Amino acid sequence: MDTTRADLLMRVEGMTCDGCAAAVTRTVKRLDPGAEIQVDRDAGRVAIRTDAQALVVAEALTRAGYTATAMTG
C-alpha cells in the first residue's frame, strides 16, 4: 500500500441493510485498518480516506459480493 492517504468516493451497489454497511466497512478495514469510512447506504456511496488504491478497494468489495466503482468529485 502507498504511504499517502487519499480520499476515495465509491459507488457500492447491493448494500440493502445495516449488516451490508458493516460488511463493506470490515472489507475496507481488512485492506487498511487505519482507513476512515463513511457509508451512506441509502445513496449507495462510501467515502474512504485510505492508503489503498481505488481499484484495490473496488476489487475487494466486488469479492465481498457488491458492485463497486470509483466515482469522481
N, CA, C, O and CB atoms as a CASP TS submission, in Angstrom:
PFRMAT TS
TARGET T0000
AUTHOR 0000-0000-0000
METHOD Language model
MODEL 1
PARENT N/A
ATOM      1  N   MET     1       0.826  -1.182   0.000  1.00  0.00           N
ATOM      2  CA  MET     1       0.000   0.000   0.000  1.00  0.00           C
ATOM      3  C   MET     1       0.868   1.243   0.000  1.00  0.00           C
ATOM      4  O   MET     1       1.982   1.241   0.523  1.00  0.00           O
ATOM      5  CB  MET     1      -0.938  -0.001   1.196  1.00  0.00           C
ATOM      6  N   ASP     2       0.353   2.283  -0.582  1.00  0.00           N
ATOM      7  CA  ASP     2       1.037   3.555  -0.644  1.00  0.00           C
ATOM      8  C   ASP     2       0.988   4.224   0.726  1.00  0.00           C
ATOM      9  O   ASP     2       0.050   4.005   1.492  1.00  0.00           O
ATOM     10  CB  ASP     2       0.413   4.461  -1.724  1.00  0.00           C
ATOM     11  N   THR     3       1.990   5.035   1.033  1.00  0.00           N
ATOM     12  CA  THR     3       2.009   5.707   2.330  1.00  0.00           C
ATOM     13  C   THR     3       1.243   7.019   2.321  1.00  0.00           C
ATOM     14  O   THR     3       1.120   7.661   3.364  1.00  0.00           O
ATOM     15  CB  THR     3       3.429   5.957   2.758  1.00  0.00           C
ATOM     16  N   THR     4       0.729   7.431   1.179  1.00  0.00           N
ATOM     17  CA  THR     4      -0.035   8.665   1.073  1.00  0.00           C
ATOM     18  C   THR     4      -1.521   8.359   1.128  1.00  0.00           C
ATOM     19  O   THR     4      -2.040   7.600   0.310  1.00  0.00           O
ATOM     20  CB  THR     4       0.314   9.415  -0.222  1.00  0.00           C
ATOM     21  N   ARG     5      -2.199   8.957   2.098  1.00  0.00           N
ATOM     22  CA  ARG     5      -3.637   8.732   2.230  1.00  0.00           C
ATOM     23  C   ARG     5      -4.371   9.513   1.152  1.00  0.00           C
ATOM     24  O   ARG     5      -3.995  10.632   0.803  1.00  0.00           O
ATOM     25  CB  ARG     5      -4.139   9.143   3.637  1.00  0.00           C
ATOM     26  N   ALA     6      -5.417   8.904   0.636  1.00  0.00           N
ATOM     27  CA  ALA     6      -6.223   9.532  -0.403  1.00  0.00           C
ATOM     28  C   ALA     6      -7.692   9.465  -0.003  1.00  0.00           C
ATOM     29  O   ALA     6      -8.110   8.584   0.748  1.00  0.00           O
ATOM     30  CB  ALA     6      -5.992   8.849  -1.779  1.00  0.00           C
ATOM     31  N   ASP     7      -8.456  10.406  -0.519  1.00  0.00           N
ATOM     32  CA  ASP     7      -9.900  10.401  -0.321  1.00  0.00           C
ATOM     33  C   ASP     7     -10.535   9.743  -1.538  1.00  0.00           C
ATOM     34  O   ASP     7     -10.362  10.202  -2.667  1.00  0.00           O
ATOM     35  CB  ASP     7     -10.457  11.850  -0.102  1.00  0.00           C
ATOM     36  N   LEU     8     -11.268   8.667  -1.297  1.00  0.00           N
ATOM     37  CA  LEU     8     -11.958   7.949  -2.363  1.00  0.00           C
ATOM     38  C   LEU     8     -13.457   8.074  -2.154  1.00  0.00           C
ATOM     39  O   LEU     8     -13.939   8.073  -1.021  1.00  0.00           O
ATOM     40  CB  LEU     8     -11.529   6.458  -2.405  1.00  0.00           C
ATOM     41  N   LEU     9     -14.184   8.181  -3.245  1.00  0.00           N
ATOM     42  CA  LEU     9     -15.635   8.105  -3.198  1.00  0.00           C
ATOM     43  C   LEU     9     -16.033   6.947  -4.090  1.00  0.00           C
ATOM     44  O   LEU     9     -15.765   6.953  -5.291  1.00  0.00           O
ATOM     45  CB  LEU     9     -16.314   9.453  -3.650  1.00  0.00           C
ATOM     46  N   MET    10     -16.671   5.960  -3.498  1.00  0.00           N
ATOM     47  CA  MET    10     -17.044   4.746  -4.220  1.00  0.00           C
ATOM     48  C   MET    10     -18.555   4.624  -4.308  1.00  0.00           C
ATOM     49  O   MET    10     -19.263   4.900  -3.340  1.00  0.00           O
ATOM     50  CB  MET    10     -16.449   3.507  -3.539  1.00  0.00           C
ATOM     51  N   ARG    11     -19.052   4.209  -5.473  1.00  0.00           N
ATOM     52  CA  ARG    11     -20.455   3.811  -5.601  1.00  0.00           C
ATOM     53  C   ARG    11     -20.470   2.316  -5.325  1.00  0.00           C
ATOM     54  O   ARG    11     -19.756   1.549  -5.971  1.00  0.00           O
ATOM     55  CB  ARG    11     -21.068   4.166  -7.042  1.00  0.00           C
ATOM     56  N   VAL    12     -21.291   1.907  -4.359  1.00  0.00           N
ATOM     57  CA  VAL    12     -21.360   0.500  -3.977  1.00  0.00           C
ATOM     58  C   VAL    12     -22.812   0.056  -4.073  1.00  0.00           C
ATOM     59  O   VAL    12     -23.661   0.489  -3.293  1.00  0.00           O
ATOM     60  CB  VAL    12     -20.793   0.267  -2.535  1.00  0.00           C
ATOM     61  N   GLU    13     -23.087  -0.816  -5.042  1.00  0.00           N
ATOM     62  CA  GLU    13     -24.437  -1.328  -5.246  1.00  0.00           C
ATOM     63  C   GLU    13     -24.600  -2.642  -4.487  1.00  0.00           C
ATOM     64  O   GLU    13     -23.681  -3.458  -4.414  1.00  0.00           O
ATOM     65  CB  GLU    13     -24.733  -1.525  -6.759  1.00  0.00           C
ATOM     66  N   GLY    14     -25.779  -2.821  -3.931  1.00  0.00           N
ATOM     67  CA  GLY    14     -26.079  -4.060  -3.234  1.00  0.00           C
ATOM     68  C   GLY    14     -26.131  -3.925  -1.724  1.00  0.00           C
ATOM     69  O   GLY    14     -26.395  -4.904  -1.026  1.00  0.00           O
ATOM     70  N   MET    15     -25.882  -2.724  -1.205  1.00  0.00           N
ATOM     71  CA  MET    15     -25.988  -2.509   0.247  1.00  0.00           C
ATOM     72  C   MET    15     -27.463  -2.281   0.575  1.00  0.00           C
ATOM     73  O   MET    15     -28.010  -1.215   0.293  1.00  0.00           O
ATOM     74  CB  MET    15     -25.099  -1.284   0.724  1.00  0.00           C
ATOM     75  N   THR    16     -28.095  -3.281   1.167  1.00  0.00           N
ATOM     76  CA  THR    16     -29.532  -3.188   1.425  1.00  0.00           C
ATOM     77  C   THR    16     -29.884  -3.056   2.900  1.00  0.00           C
ATOM     78  O   THR    16     -31.044  -2.826   3.242  1.00  0.00           O
ATOM     79  CB  THR    16     -30.219  -4.389   0.865  1.00  0.00           C
ATOM     80  N   CYS    17     -28.884  -3.201   3.784  1.00  0.00           N
ATOM     81  CA  CYS    17     -29.195  -3.156   5.218  1.00  0.00           C
ATOM     82  C   CYS    17     -27.971  -2.685   5.990  1.00  0.00           C
ATOM     83  O   CYS    17     -26.895  -2.497   5.422  1.00  0.00           O
ATOM     84  CB  CYS    17     -29.661  -4.547   5.733  1.00  0.00           C
ATOM     85  N   ASP    18     -28.151  -2.499   7.285  1.00  0.00           N
ATOM     86  CA  ASP    18     -27.027  -2.086   8.124  1.00  0.00           C
ATOM     87  C   ASP    18     -25.940  -3.159   8.169  1.00  0.00           C
ATOM     88  O   ASP    18     -24.759  -2.842   8.312  1.00  0.00           O
ATOM     89  CB  ASP    18     -27.511  -1.774   9.541  1.00  0.00           C
ATOM     90  N   GLY    19     -26.336  -4.424   8.049  1.00  0.00           N
ATOM     91  CA  GLY    19     -25.362  -5.506   8.001  1.00  0.00           C
ATOM     92  C   GLY    19     -24.464  -5.393   6.776  1.00  0.00           C
ATOM     93  O   GLY    19     -23.267  -5.670   6.847  1.00  0.00           O
ATOM     94  N   CYS    20     -25.051  -4.984   5.651  1.00  0.00           N
ATOM     95  CA  CYS    20     -24.265  -4.775   4.432  1.00  0.00           C
ATOM     96  C   CYS    20     -23.271  -3.634   4.631  1.00  0.00           C
ATOM     97  O   CYS    20     -22.111  -3.737   4.234  1.00  0.00           O
ATOM     98  CB  CYS    20     -25.190  -4.476   3.232  1.00  0.00           C
ATOM     99  N   ALA    21     -23.730  -2.552   5.246  1.00  0.00           N
ATOM    100  CA  ALA    21     -22.848  -1.416   5.506  1.00  0.00           C
ATOM    101  C   ALA    21     -21.696  -1.847   6.408  1.00  0.00           C
ATOM    102  O   ALA    21     -20.557  -1.429   6.198  1.00  0.00           O
ATOM    103  CB  ALA    21     -23.634  -0.248   6.150  1.00  0.00           C
ATOM    104  N   ALA    22     -21.978  -2.674   7.404  1.00  0.00           N
ATOM    105  CA  ALA    22     -20.932  -3.183   8.292  1.00  0.00           C
ATOM    106  C   ALA    22     -19.966  -4.083   7.528  1.00  0.00           C
ATOM    107  O   ALA    22     -18.761  -4.037   7.773  1.00  0.00           O
ATOM    108  CB  ALA    22     -21.553  -3.950   9.471  1.00  0.00           C
ATOM    109  N   ALA    23     -20.476  -4.901   6.608  1.00  0.00           N
ATOM    110  CA  ALA    23     -19.623  -5.781   5.813  1.00  0.00           C
ATOM    111  C   ALA    23     -18.695  -4.974   4.907  1.00  0.00           C
ATOM    112  O   ALA    23     -17.528  -5.326   4.737  1.00  0.00           O
ATOM    113  CB  ALA    23     -20.478  -6.738   4.975  1.00  0.00           C
ATOM    114  N   VAL    24     -19.210  -3.903   4.332  1.00  0.00           N
ATOM    115  CA  VAL    24     -18.393  -3.025   3.493  1.00  0.00           C
ATOM    116  C   VAL    24     -17.283  -2.407   4.344  1.00  0.00           C
ATOM    117  O   VAL    24     -16.127  -2.358   3.925  1.00  0.00           O
ATOM    118  CB  VAL    24     -19.266  -1.912   2.829  1.00  0.00           C
ATOM    119  N   THR    25     -17.637  -1.942   5.527  1.00  0.00           N
ATOM    120  CA  THR    25     -16.649  -1.353   6.432  1.00  0.00           C
ATOM    121  C   THR    25     -15.578  -2.364   6.799  1.00  0.00           C
ATOM    122  O   THR    25     -14.390  -2.044   6.760  1.00  0.00           O
ATOM    123  CB  THR    25     -17.327  -0.826   7.697  1.00  0.00           C
ATOM    124  N   ARG    26     -15.973  -3.573   7.152  1.00  0.00           N
ATOM    125  CA  ARG    26     -15.000  -4.628   7.505  1.00  0.00           C
ATOM    126  C   ARG    26     -14.068  -4.932   6.340  1.00  0.00           C
ATOM    127  O   ARG    26     -12.867  -5.119   6.532  1.00  0.00           O
ATOM    128  CB  ARG    26     -15.729  -5.915   7.934  1.00  0.00           C
ATOM    129  N   THR    27     -14.620  -4.981   5.137  1.00  0.00           N
ATOM    130  CA  THR    27     -13.819  -5.289   3.954  1.00  0.00           C
ATOM    131  C   THR    27     -12.741  -4.233   3.747  1.00  0.00           C
ATOM    132  O   THR    27     -11.586  -4.569   3.484  1.00  0.00           O
ATOM    133  CB  THR    27     -14.712  -5.389   2.707  1.00  0.00           C
ATOM    134  N   VAL    28     -13.103  -2.971   3.861  1.00  0.00           N
ATOM    135  CA  VAL    28     -12.123  -1.898   3.683  1.00  0.00           C
ATOM    136  C   VAL    28     -11.100  -1.924   4.812  1.00  0.00           C
ATOM    137  O   VAL    28      -9.911  -1.716   4.571  1.00  0.00           O
ATOM    138  CB  VAL    28     -12.822  -0.523   3.626  1.00  0.00           C
ATOM    139  N   LYS    29     -11.544  -2.176   6.037  1.00  0.00           N
ATOM    140  CA  LYS    29     -10.633  -2.213   7.189  1.00  0.00           C
ATOM    141  C   LYS    29      -9.617  -3.351   7.071  1.00  0.00           C
ATOM    142  O   LYS    29      -8.512  -3.245   7.603  1.00  0.00           O
ATOM    143  CB  LYS    29     -11.432  -2.364   8.489  1.00  0.00           C
ATOM    144  N   ARG    30      -9.976  -4.440   6.381  1.00  0.00           N
ATOM    145  CA  ARG    30      -9.012  -5.522   6.154  1.00  0.00           C
ATOM    146  C   ARG    30      -7.871  -5.042   5.255  1.00  0.00           C
ATOM    147  O   ARG    30      -6.722  -5.452   5.424  1.00  0.00           O
ATOM    148  CB  ARG    30      -9.712  -6.750   5.522  1.00  0.00           C
ATOM    149  N   LEU    31      -8.195  -4.180   4.309  1.00  0.00           N
ATOM    150  CA  LEU    31      -7.171  -3.632   3.411  1.00  0.00           C
ATOM    151  C   LEU    31      -6.315  -2.589   4.123  1.00  0.00           C
ATOM    152  O   LEU    31      -5.097  -2.546   3.952  1.00  0.00           O
ATOM    153  CB  LEU    31      -7.824  -3.011   2.167  1.00  0.00           C
ATOM    154  N   ASP    32      -6.966  -1.757   4.917  1.00  0.00           N
ATOM    155  CA  ASP    32      -6.295  -0.649   5.598  1.00  0.00           C
ATOM    156  C   ASP    32      -6.961  -0.433   6.953  1.00  0.00           C
ATOM    157  O   ASP    32      -7.969   0.267   7.047  1.00  0.00           O
ATOM    158  CB  ASP    32      -6.344   0.658   4.737  1.00  0.00           C
ATOM    159  N   PRO    33      -6.397  -1.036   8.004  1.00  0.00           N
ATOM    160  CA  PRO    33      -7.009  -0.919   9.330  1.00  0.00           C
ATOM    161  C   PRO    33      -7.178   0.521   9.808  1.00  0.00           C
ATOM    162  O   PRO    33      -8.031   0.790  10.654  1.00  0.00           O
ATOM    163  CB  PRO    33      -6.186  -1.671  10.326  1.00  0.00           C
ATOM    164  N   GLY    34      -6.384   1.445   9.285  1.00  0.00           N
ATOM    165  CA  GLY    34      -6.480   2.846   9.690  1.00  0.00           C
ATOM    166  C   GLY    34      -7.416   3.677   8.831  1.00  0.00           C
ATOM    167  O   GLY    34      -7.510   4.889   9.020  1.00  0.00           O
ATOM    168  N   ALA    35      -8.106   3.054   7.895  1.00  0.00           N
ATOM    169  CA  ALA    35      -8.991   3.788   6.990  1.00  0.00           C
ATOM    170  C   ALA    35     -10.134   4.451   7.757  1.00  0.00           C
ATOM    171  O   ALA    35     -10.643   3.913   8.740  1.00  0.00           O
ATOM    172  CB  ALA    35      -9.554   2.848   5.914  1.00  0.00           C
ATOM    173  N   GLU    36     -10.519   5.628   7.283  1.00  0.00           N
ATOM    174  CA  GLU    36     -11.695   6.322   7.802  1.00  0.00           C
ATOM    175  C   GLU    36     -12.810   6.109   6.775  1.00  0.00           C
ATOM    176  O   GLU    36     -12.633   6.409   5.594  1.00  0.00           O
ATOM    177  CB  GLU    36     -11.409   7.873   8.057  1.00  0.00           C
ATOM    178  N   ILE    37     -13.961   5.589   7.224  1.00  0.00           N
ATOM    179  CA  ILE    37     -15.014   5.175   6.301  1.00  0.00           C
ATOM    180  C   ILE    37     -16.339   5.786   6.711  1.00  0.00           C
ATOM    181  O   ILE    37     -16.721   5.746   7.880  1.00  0.00           O
ATOM    182  CB  ILE    37     -15.125   3.647   6.249  1.00  0.00           C
ATOM    183  N   GLN    38     -17.037   6.352   5.735  1.00  0.00           N
ATOM    184  CA  GLN    38     -18.393   6.859   5.949  1.00  0.00           C
ATOM    185  C   GLN    38     -19.288   6.201   4.906  1.00  0.00           C
ATOM    186  O   GLN    38     -19.130   6.426   3.706  1.00  0.00           O
ATOM    187  CB  GLN    38     -18.453   8.438   5.851  1.00  0.00           C
ATOM    188  N   VAL    39     -20.229   5.387   5.377  1.00  0.00           N
ATOM    189  CA  VAL    39     -21.134   4.670   4.485  1.00  0.00           C
ATOM    190  C   VAL    39     -22.472   5.395   4.430  1.00  0.00           C
ATOM    191  O   VAL    39     -23.078   5.669   5.466  1.00  0.00           O
ATOM    192  CB  VAL    39     -21.325   3.205   4.948  1.00  0.00           C
ATOM    193  N   ASP    40     -22.930   5.704   3.220  1.00  0.00           N
ATOM    194  CA  ASP    40     -24.278   6.246   3.011  1.00  0.00           C
ATOM    195  C   ASP    40     -25.039   5.164   2.257  1.00  0.00           C
ATOM    196  O   ASP    40     -25.083   5.151   1.027  1.00  0.00           O
ATOM    197  CB  ASP    40     -24.262   7.637   2.209  1.00  0.00           C
ATOM    198  N   ARG    41     -25.636   4.259   3.022  1.00  0.00           N
ATOM    199  CA  ARG    41     -26.306   3.087   2.437  1.00  0.00           C
ATOM    200  C   ARG    41     -27.424   3.508   1.496  1.00  0.00           C
ATOM    201  O   ARG    41     -27.563   2.941   0.413  1.00  0.00           O
ATOM    202  CB  ARG    41     -26.869   2.181   3.541  1.00  0.00           C
ATOM    203  N   ASP    42     -28.222   4.493   1.892  1.00  0.00           N
ATOM    204  CA  ASP    42     -29.357   4.917   1.070  1.00  0.00           C
ATOM    205  C   ASP    42     -28.919   5.460  -0.291  1.00  0.00           C
ATOM    206  O   ASP    42     -29.586   5.223  -1.298  1.00  0.00           O
ATOM    207  CB  ASP    42     -30.163   5.974   1.808  1.00  0.00           C
ATOM    208  N   ALA    43     -27.806   6.185  -0.324  1.00  0.00           N
ATOM    209  CA  ALA    43     -27.298   6.736  -1.579  1.00  0.00           C
ATOM    210  C   ALA    43     -26.403   5.749  -2.322  1.00  0.00           C
ATOM    211  O   ALA    43     -26.074   5.964  -3.488  1.00  0.00           O
ATOM    212  CB  ALA    43     -26.532   8.017  -1.311  1.00  0.00           C
ATOM    213  N   GLY    44     -26.006   4.661  -1.646  1.00  0.00           N
ATOM    214  CA  GLY    44     -25.125   3.685  -2.274  1.00  0.00           C
ATOM    215  C   GLY    44     -23.716   4.207  -2.465  1.00  0.00           C
ATOM    216  O   GLY    44     -23.045   3.874  -3.442  1.00  0.00           O
ATOM    217  N   ARG    45     -23.270   5.034  -1.516  1.00  0.00           N
ATOM    218  CA  ARG    45     -21.940   5.629  -1.615  1.00  0.00           C
ATOM    219  C   ARG    45     -21.129   5.361  -0.357  1.00  0.00           C
ATOM    220  O   ARG    45     -21.667   5.251   0.745  1.00  0.00           O
ATOM    221  CB  ARG    45     -22.045   7.133  -1.863  1.00  0.00           C
ATOM    222  N   VAL    46     -19.823   5.259  -0.554  1.00  0.00           N
ATOM    223  CA  VAL    46     -18.908   5.074   0.564  1.00  0.00           C
ATOM    224  C   VAL    46     -17.745   6.038   0.356  1.00  0.00           C
ATOM    225  O   VAL    46     -17.065   5.995  -0.669  1.00  0.00           O
ATOM    226  CB  VAL    46     -18.411   3.578   0.671  1.00  0.00           C
ATOM    227  N   ALA    47     -17.526   6.911   1.341  1.00  0.00           N
ATOM    228  CA  ALA    47     -16.378   7.825   1.325  1.00  0.00           C
ATOM    229  C   ALA    47     -15.303   7.199   2.198  1.00  0.00           C
ATOM    230  O   ALA    47     -15.567   6.784   3.327  1.00  0.00           O
ATOM    231  CB  ALA    47     -16.767   9.276   1.834  1.00  0.00           C
ATOM    232  N   ILE    48     -14.084   7.137   1.663  1.00  0.00           N
ATOM    233  CA  ILE    48     -12.996   6.448   2.354  1.00  0.00           C
ATOM    234  C   ILE    48     -11.744   7.310   2.304  1.00  0.00           C
ATOM    235  O   ILE    48     -11.378   7.820   1.245  1.00  0.00           O
ATOM    236  CB  ILE    48     -12.728   5.056   1.724  1.00  0.00           C
ATOM    237  N   ARG    49     -11.093   7.472   3.434  1.00  0.00           N
ATOM    238  CA  ARG    49      -9.749   8.067   3.497  1.00  0.00           C
ATOM    239  C   ARG    49      -8.821   6.904   3.811  1.00  0.00           C
ATOM    240  O   ARG    49      -8.898   6.307   4.885  1.00  0.00           O
ATOM    241  CB  ARG    49      -9.639   9.245   4.596  1.00  0.00           C
ATOM    242  N   THR    50      -7.940   6.588   2.860  1.00  0.00           N
ATOM    243  CA  THR    50      -7.200   5.338   2.951  1.00  0.00           C
ATOM    244  C   THR    50      -5.851   5.410   2.249  1.00  0.00           C
ATOM    245  O   THR    50      -5.588   6.306   1.447  1.00  0.00           O
ATOM    246  CB  THR    50      -8.017   4.215   2.368  1.00  0.00           C
ATOM    247  N   ASP    51      -5.010   4.441   2.576  1.00  0.00           N
ATOM    248  CA  ASP    51      -3.750   4.240   1.855  1.00  0.00           C
ATOM    249  C   ASP    51      -3.961   3.345   0.627  1.00  0.00           C
ATOM    250  O   ASP    51      -3.110   3.305  -0.262  1.00  0.00           O
ATOM    251  CB  ASP    51      -2.687   3.620   2.791  1.00  0.00           C
ATOM    252  N   ALA    52      -5.073   2.640   0.576  1.00  0.00           N
ATOM    253  CA  ALA    52      -5.340   1.686  -0.505  1.00  0.00           C
ATOM    254  C   ALA    52      -5.745   2.418  -1.790  1.00  0.00           C
ATOM    255  O   ALA    52      -6.331   3.500  -1.745  1.00  0.00           O
ATOM    256  CB  ALA    52      -6.448   0.692  -0.086  1.00  0.00           C
ATOM    257  N   GLN    53      -5.424   1.814  -2.917  1.00  0.00           N
ATOM    258  CA  GLN    53      -5.808   2.380  -4.202  1.00  0.00           C
ATOM    259  C   GLN    53      -7.267   2.040  -4.505  1.00  0.00           C
ATOM    260  O   GLN    53      -7.780   1.012  -4.061  1.00  0.00           O
ATOM    261  CB  GLN    53      -4.883   1.862  -5.325  1.00  0.00           C
ATOM    262  N   ALA    54      -7.923   2.908  -5.262  1.00  0.00           N
ATOM    263  CA  ALA    54      -9.348   2.746  -5.575  1.00  0.00           C
ATOM    264  C   ALA    54      -9.620   1.394  -6.226  1.00  0.00           C
ATOM    265  O   ALA    54     -10.602   0.739  -5.879  1.00  0.00           O
ATOM    266  CB  ALA    54      -9.826   3.875  -6.497  1.00  0.00           C
ATOM    267  N   LEU    55      -8.787   0.968  -7.148  1.00  0.00           N
ATOM    268  CA  LEU    55      -9.002  -0.302  -7.840  1.00  0.00           C
ATOM    269  C   LEU    55      -8.936  -1.470  -6.865  1.00  0.00           C
ATOM    270  O   LEU    55      -9.721  -2.413  -6.970  1.00  0.00           O
ATOM    271  CB  LEU    55      -7.967  -0.488  -8.954  1.00  0.00           C
ATOM    272  N   VAL    56      -8.013  -1.413  -5.927  1.00  0.00           N
ATOM    273  CA  VAL    56      -7.872  -2.481  -4.935  1.00  0.00           C
ATOM    274  C   VAL    56      -9.120  -2.531  -4.045  1.00  0.00           C
ATOM    275  O   VAL    56      -9.623  -3.613  -3.741  1.00  0.00           O
ATOM    276  CB  VAL    56      -6.592  -2.266  -4.071  1.00  0.00           C
ATOM    277  N   VAL    57      -9.616  -1.365  -3.631  1.00  0.00           N
ATOM    278  CA  VAL    57     -10.830  -1.309  -2.808  1.00  0.00           C
ATOM    279  C   VAL    57     -12.019  -1.861  -3.592  1.00  0.00           C
ATOM    280  O   VAL    57     -12.789  -2.665  -3.069  1.00  0.00           O
ATOM    281  CB  VAL    57     -11.117   0.145  -2.346  1.00  0.00           C
ATOM    282  N   ALA    58     -12.169  -1.429  -4.847  1.00  0.00           N
ATOM    283  CA  ALA    58     -13.286  -1.892  -5.673  1.00  0.00           C
ATOM    284  C   ALA    58     -13.243  -3.404  -5.861  1.00  0.00           C
ATOM    285  O   ALA    58     -14.280  -4.064  -5.793  1.00  0.00           O
ATOM    286  CB  ALA    58     -13.268  -1.195  -7.036  1.00  0.00           C
ATOM    287  N   GLU    59     -12.061  -3.956  -6.096  1.00  0.00           N
ATOM    288  CA  GLU    59     -11.931  -5.405  -6.283  1.00  0.00           C
ATOM    289  C   GLU    59     -12.289  -6.154  -5.002  1.00  0.00           C
ATOM    290  O   GLU    59     -12.956  -7.188  -5.058  1.00  0.00           O
ATOM    291  CB  GLU    59     -10.502  -5.764  -6.722  1.00  0.00           C
ATOM    292  N   ALA    60     -11.855  -5.646  -3.853  1.00  0.00           N
ATOM    293  CA  ALA    60     -12.163  -6.301  -2.577  1.00  0.00           C
ATOM    294  C   ALA    60     -13.668  -6.280  -2.314  1.00  0.00           C
ATOM    295  O   ALA    60     -14.235  -7.279  -1.872  1.00  0.00           O
ATOM    296  CB  ALA    60     -11.408  -5.613  -1.416  1.00  0.00           C
ATOM    297  N   LEU    61     -14.312  -5.152  -2.584  1.00  0.00           N
ATOM    298  CA  LEU    61     -15.757  -5.058  -2.372  1.00  0.00           C
ATOM    299  C   LEU    61     -16.521  -5.951  -3.344  1.00  0.00           C
ATOM    300  O   LEU    61     -17.562  -6.504  -2.989  1.00  0.00           O
ATOM    301  CB  LEU    61     -16.222  -3.608  -2.521  1.00  0.00           C
ATOM    302  N   THR    62     -16.017  -6.095  -4.556  1.00  0.00           N
ATOM    303  CA  THR    62     -16.641  -6.987  -5.531  1.00  0.00           C
ATOM    304  C   THR    62     -16.532  -8.434  -5.053  1.00  0.00           C
ATOM    305  O   THR    62     -17.493  -9.196  -5.152  1.00  0.00           O
ATOM    306  CB  THR    62     -15.985  -6.823  -6.927  1.00  0.00           C
ATOM    307  N   ARG    63     -15.366  -8.811  -4.537  1.00  0.00           N
ATOM    308  CA  ARG    63     -15.203 -10.165  -3.998  1.00  0.00           C
ATOM    309  C   ARG    63     -16.132 -10.395  -2.798  1.00  0.00           C
ATOM    310  O   ARG    63     -16.539 -11.526  -2.532  1.00  0.00           O
ATOM    311  CB  ARG    63     -13.735 -10.404  -3.585  1.00  0.00           C
ATOM    312  N   ALA    64     -16.462  -9.324  -2.082  1.00  0.00           N
ATOM    313  CA  ALA    64     -17.358  -9.438  -0.927  1.00  0.00           C
ATOM    314  C   ALA    64     -18.830  -9.491  -1.346  1.00  0.00           C
ATOM    315  O   ALA    64     -19.709  -9.649  -0.498  1.00  0.00           O
ATOM    316  CB  ALA    64     -17.134  -8.265   0.026  1.00  0.00           C
ATOM    317  N   GLY    65     -19.101  -9.360  -2.646  1.00  0.00           N
ATOM    318  CA  GLY    65     -20.471  -9.517  -3.135  1.00  0.00           C
ATOM    319  C   GLY    65     -21.181  -8.243  -3.536  1.00  0.00           C
ATOM    320  O   GLY    65     -22.393  -8.251  -3.748  1.00  0.00           O
ATOM    321  N   TYR    66     -20.447  -7.146  -3.644  1.00  0.00           N
ATOM    322  CA  TYR    66     -21.044  -5.862  -4.026  1.00  0.00           C
ATOM    323  C   TYR    66     -20.473  -5.421  -5.360  1.00  0.00           C
ATOM    324  O   TYR    66     -19.409  -5.886  -5.770  1.00  0.00           O
ATOM    325  CB  TYR    66     -20.791  -4.780  -2.942  1.00  0.00           C
ATOM    326  N   THR    67     -21.171  -4.534  -6.032  1.00  0.00           N
ATOM    327  CA  THR    67     -20.647  -3.934  -7.244  1.00  0.00           C
ATOM    328  C   THR    67     -20.111  -2.575  -6.858  1.00  0.00           C
ATOM    329  O   THR    67     -20.877  -1.698  -6.460  1.00  0.00           O
ATOM    330  CB  THR    67     -21.733  -3.832  -8.370  1.00  0.00           C
ATOM    331  N   ALA    68     -18.807  -2.386  -6.970  1.00  0.00           N
ATOM    332  CA  ALA    68     -18.169  -1.156  -6.515  1.00  0.00           C
ATOM    333  C   ALA    68     -17.390  -0.515  -7.644  1.00  0.00           C
ATOM    334  O   ALA    68     -16.662  -1.186  -8.376  1.00  0.00           O
ATOM    335  CB  ALA    68     -17.248  -1.430  -5.326  1.00  0.00           C
ATOM    336  N   THR    69     -17.553   0.799  -7.778  1.00  0.00           N
ATOM    337  CA  THR    69     -16.816   1.576  -8.762  1.00  0.00           C
ATOM    338  C   THR    69     -16.416   2.901  -8.134  1.00  0.00           C
ATOM    339  O   THR    69     -17.139   3.448  -7.301  1.00  0.00           O
ATOM    340  CB  THR    69     -17.659   1.799 -10.049  1.00  0.00           C
ATOM    341  N   ALA    70     -15.263   3.412  -8.537  1.00  0.00           N
ATOM    342  CA  ALA    70     -14.801   4.707  -8.055  1.00  0.00           C
ATOM    343  C   ALA    70     -15.605   5.809  -8.743  1.00  0.00           C
ATOM    344  O   ALA    70     -15.934   5.713  -9.925  1.00  0.00           O
ATOM    345  CB  ALA    70     -13.274   4.888  -8.312  1.00  0.00           C
ATOM    346  N   MET    71     -15.908   6.837  -7.990  1.00  0.00           N
ATOM    347  CA  MET    71     -16.623   7.998  -8.512  1.00  0.00           C
ATOM    348  C   MET    71     -15.663   9.197  -8.490  1.00  0.00           C
ATOM    349  O   MET    71     -14.673   9.195  -7.758  1.00  0.00           O
ATOM    350  CB  MET    71     -17.928   8.291  -7.672  1.00  0.00           C
ATOM    351  N   THR    72     -15.966  10.208  -9.292  1.00  0.00           N
ATOM    352  CA  THR    72     -15.183  11.438  -9.229  1.00  0.00           C
ATOM    353  C   THR    72     -15.983  12.499  -8.512  1.00  0.00           C
ATOM    354  O   THR    72     -17.214  12.497  -8.521  1.00  0.00           O
ATOM    355  CB  THR    72     -14.780  11.920 -10.639  1.00  0.00           C
ATOM    356  N   GLY    73     -15.241  13.419  -7.880  1.00  0.00           N
ATOM    357  CA  GLY    73     -15.786  14.592  -7.196  1.00  0.00           C
ATOM    358  C   GLY    73     -17.124  14.394  -6.694  1.00  0.00           C
ATOM    359  O   GLY    73     -17.700  15.304  -6.097  1.00  0.00           O
TER
END
